[in-house]
Amino acid sequence: MFNRLIAYLDSVVARDPAPRSRWEVLLYPGFWALALHRVAHPLFQARLFFLARAVNHLARFLTAIDIHPGATIGRHLFIDHGFTVIGETADIGDTVTIYQCVTLGGTNPANGVGGKRHPTLLDGATIGSGAQILGPITVGAKARVGANAVVTEDVPDGVTMVGVKAHSTQVAARAAGEREFLPYGTPCKDPCADEVELATQRLEALEGEVAALREQVALLFAARDAAGTRPQAAVKPAKSKG
């Protein structure tokens, strides 16, 4: 038990440079939310739903983190800062990192049957602050979701997702930074910067081509006018008086 606690604290310190010692992590709201979930989840599995909800309610009151007692959570989950919601059928693997204001939200089945409604996060996934992961989708191993992204489709292993609606940056997780762990899911540099620069260069080239075409058309009209080939307006004969 003690060795498992030390391993968990060390896993958090490895991902967060803020604590000066592993014991500071004991004061993190994410630590207490997870600890109380470890109590509520067995109660939920034993169908002691009211007691499980009571523990969940206490945890939410103390930490501002709402983890449904039915959620399945692996080893070494790190919830940084808090204000996070994790739904009933969410399934979280090992060494997952979730930053503040994240929602692992579910869908409302039209038939009224619960079933799998919330996301699955595989081992090593990182979810940036404010991200919304919605529905029974899967975020792959070591995948990253950038801050404020809205994800409604499966995320392949090792892919970085950004935007609303989230799309892949086509940057592999390991290629985006030198360190194994990257806070908040995306590097500080815009992961789409290269693509944007290429698009900007192409737009500038097209604008240059349009300007050149306009000059050629203007020269053609000028040459036609100089040659007197422009059609003249027809002169109507004067009406005779009387």
Legacy VTK file of the C-alpha trace (Angstrom):
# vtk DataFile Version 3.0
C-alpha trace
ASCII
DATASET POLYDATA
POINTS 242 float
0.000 0.000 0.000
2.733 2.446 0.999
4.852 1.541 -2.040
1.850 2.107 -4.332
1.308 5.534 -2.775
4.966 6.475 -3.275
4.819 5.297 -6.891
1.725 7.431 -7.490
3.273 10.527 -5.920
6.440 10.081 -7.967
4.381 9.752 -11.156
2.732 13.111 -10.428
6.051 14.809 -9.611
7.423 13.528 -12.928
4.631 15.371 -14.776
4.370 18.506 -12.632
7.399 20.714 -11.813
5.466 22.711 -9.177
5.809 20.483 -6.063
9.114 20.731 -4.210
8.582 17.275 -2.743
6.276 14.342 -3.295
4.442 15.152 -0.061
3.073 18.385 -1.498
1.051 16.245 -3.890
-0.920 15.002 -0.874
-2.528 18.457 -0.768
-3.612 18.405 -4.412
-7.394 18.294 -4.926
-6.870 15.700 -7.643
-5.222 13.377 -5.136
-8.162 13.543 -2.736
-10.750 13.256 -5.496
-9.043 10.102 -6.725
-8.626 8.707 -3.201
-12.315 9.163 -2.439
-13.224 7.642 -5.801
-11.284 4.535 -4.757
-13.776 4.318 -1.897
-16.894 5.155 -3.911
-16.216 2.814 -6.830
-16.342 -0.469 -4.842
-19.553 0.733 -3.182
-21.030 1.374 -6.624
-19.976 -2.084 -7.822
-21.624 -3.576 -4.732
-24.844 -1.760 -5.772
-24.704 0.458 -2.697
-25.557 3.373 -4.925
-26.649 5.835 -2.247
-23.440 5.382 -0.220
-21.359 5.642 -3.382
-23.121 8.867 -4.308
-22.641 10.220 -0.796
-18.868 9.693 -1.053
-18.929 11.236 -4.531
-20.846 14.242 -3.209
-18.302 14.729 -0.409
-15.426 14.515 -2.874
-17.048 17.058 -5.184
-17.677 19.421 -2.263
-14.066 19.204 -1.064
-12.245 19.214 -4.404
-14.558 20.676 -7.093
-13.873 17.495 -9.073
-16.851 15.323 -9.976
-15.958 11.689 -10.674
-18.986 9.455 -11.004
-18.645 6.384 -8.764
-19.187 4.132 -11.771
-16.165 5.435 -13.704
-13.286 2.979 -14.118
-9.876 4.520 -13.447
-6.460 2.913 -13.817
-3.203 3.618 -12.038
-1.499 7.001 -11.679
-4.236 9.305 -12.962
-3.131 12.915 -12.472
-5.880 15.558 -12.368
-4.138 18.925 -12.198
-5.939 21.796 -10.431
-9.459 20.379 -10.763
-12.924 21.531 -11.900
-13.156 18.333 -13.924
-16.164 16.108 -14.676
-15.793 12.378 -15.386
-18.956 10.521 -16.368
-20.314 7.188 -15.222
-19.146 4.943 -18.056
-15.790 6.660 -18.594
-12.835 4.269 -18.702
-9.390 5.729 -17.962
-6.155 3.808 -18.405
-2.803 4.136 -16.649
-0.686 7.302 -16.362
-3.330 9.563 -17.876
-3.040 13.324 -17.302
-6.093 15.585 -17.177
-5.833 19.340 -16.723
-8.410 21.727 -15.302
-11.957 22.223 -16.576
-12.051 19.036 -18.655
-15.306 17.162 -19.302
-15.454 13.485 -20.145
-19.075 13.817 -21.196
-21.665 11.341 -22.353
-24.468 11.055 -24.847
-28.139 10.732 -24.008
-29.408 7.531 -25.651
-32.713 7.970 -27.424
-33.931 4.597 -26.157
-33.352 5.537 -22.529
-30.921 2.642 -21.983
-27.667 3.698 -20.326
-24.923 1.610 -21.888
-21.521 3.003 -22.789
-21.988 6.769 -23.078
-18.654 8.246 -22.025
-15.108 8.247 -23.449
-12.295 5.765 -23.005
-8.794 7.200 -22.459
-5.989 4.738 -23.106
-2.632 4.650 -21.305
-0.547 7.813 -21.361
-3.173 10.118 -22.870
-2.965 13.827 -22.033
-6.064 16.034 -22.037
-5.430 19.797 -22.127
-7.311 22.333 -20.037
-10.899 23.051 -21.054
-11.103 20.142 -23.491
-14.436 18.409 -24.004
-14.301 14.694 -24.831
-17.851 13.712 -25.731
-19.514 10.378 -26.290
-18.364 6.738 -26.256
-15.186 7.420 -28.216
-11.612 6.266 -27.616
-8.592 8.518 -27.142
-5.591 6.406 -28.114
-2.489 5.591 -26.113
-0.140 8.588 -25.701
-2.505 10.752 -27.724
-2.877 14.402 -26.779
-5.877 16.701 -26.866
-5.075 20.412 -26.875
-6.662 23.032 -24.656
-10.342 23.832 -25.373
-10.583 21.198 -28.119
-13.922 19.468 -28.642
-13.441 15.802 -29.546
-16.375 13.751 -30.822
-14.553 11.050 -32.817
-11.937 8.413 -32.016
-8.359 9.648 -31.654
-5.608 7.317 -32.957
-2.600 6.424 -30.816
0.036 9.138 -30.567
-1.953 11.840 -32.400
-2.324 15.466 -31.275
-5.823 16.942 -31.641
-6.639 20.670 -31.588
-9.554 22.948 -32.435
-13.352 23.003 -32.489
-14.307 20.520 -33.856
-10.975 18.891 -33.052
-8.752 17.817 -35.939
-5.367 16.164 -36.090
-2.265 18.324 -36.437
-0.544 15.481 -38.292
2.248 15.781 -35.720
3.136 12.586 -33.904
3.160 12.824 -30.123
6.827 11.939 -29.810
7.849 14.273 -32.638
6.202 17.361 -31.156
8.677 17.844 -28.323
11.946 16.561 -26.947
10.483 15.539 -23.602
8.423 12.408 -23.154
5.701 14.344 -21.309
4.269 17.544 -22.760
2.043 19.663 -20.470
-1.453 20.668 -21.613
-1.372 18.291 -24.543
0.239 20.566 -27.148
3.518 22.500 -27.492
3.586 26.255 -26.935
4.430 26.722 -30.609
1.408 26.379 -32.846
1.527 22.756 -34.041
-0.088 23.877 -37.307
2.385 26.716 -37.897
4.173 24.967 -40.779
0.919 24.213 -42.561
-0.275 27.802 -42.065
3.006 29.180 -43.435
2.747 26.997 -46.535
-0.861 28.068 -47.080
0.143 31.744 -46.693
2.952 31.361 -49.224
0.597 29.694 -51.690
-1.980 32.460 -51.235
0.657 35.126 -51.874
1.759 33.295 -55.035
-1.831 33.106 -56.297
-2.347 36.806 -55.600
0.806 37.545 -57.605
-0.465 35.462 -60.524
-3.822 37.274 -60.478
-2.071 40.656 -60.503
0.082 39.597 -63.479
-2.996 38.402 -65.378
-4.717 41.726 -64.754
-1.718 43.588 -66.177
-1.722 41.387 -69.295
-5.444 41.948 -69.825
-4.957 45.707 -69.440
-2.145 45.658 -72.025
-4.315 43.669 -74.462
-7.150 46.200 -74.165
-4.707 49.078 -74.625
-3.234 47.466 -77.746
-6.693 46.882 -79.194
-7.681 50.497 -78.549
-4.494 51.732 -80.214
-5.227 49.624 -83.302
-8.726 51.054 -83.484
-10.352 47.666 -83.330
-12.747 48.544 -80.575
-16.292 48.464 -82.011
-17.770 51.925 -82.478
-21.305 52.722 -81.483
-23.656 52.725 -84.468
-24.629 56.228 -85.675
-28.313 56.545 -86.236
-29.363 58.584 -89.339
-30.938 61.943 -88.596
-34.634 62.105 -89.087
-35.776 64.492 -91.851
-37.964 67.313 -90.801
-41.340 67.672 -92.370
LINES 1 243
242 0 1 2 3 4 5 6 7 8 9 10 11 12 13 14 15 16 17 18 19 20 21 22 23 24 25 26 27 28 29 30 31 32 33 34 35 36 37 38 39 40 41 42 43 44 45 46 47 48 49 50 51 52 53 54 55 56 57 58 59 60 61 62 63 64 65 66 67 68 69 70 71 72 73 74 75 76 77 78 79 80 81 82 83 84 85 86 87 88 89 90 91 92 93 94 95 96 97 98 99 100 101 102 103 104 105 106 107 108 109 110 111 112 113 114 115 116 117 118 119 120 121 122 123 124 125 126 127 128 129 130 131 132 133 134 135 136 137 138 139 140 141 142 143 144 145 146 147 148 149 150 151 152 153 154 155 156 157 158 159 160 161 162 163 164 165 166 167 168 169 170 171 172 173 174 175 176 177 178 179 180 181 182 183 184 185 186 187 188 189 190 191 192 193 194 195 196 197 198 199 200 201 202 203 204 205 206 207 208 209 210 211 212 213 214 215 216 217 218 219 220 221 222 223 224 225 226 227 228 229 230 231 232 233 234 235 236 237 238 239 240 241
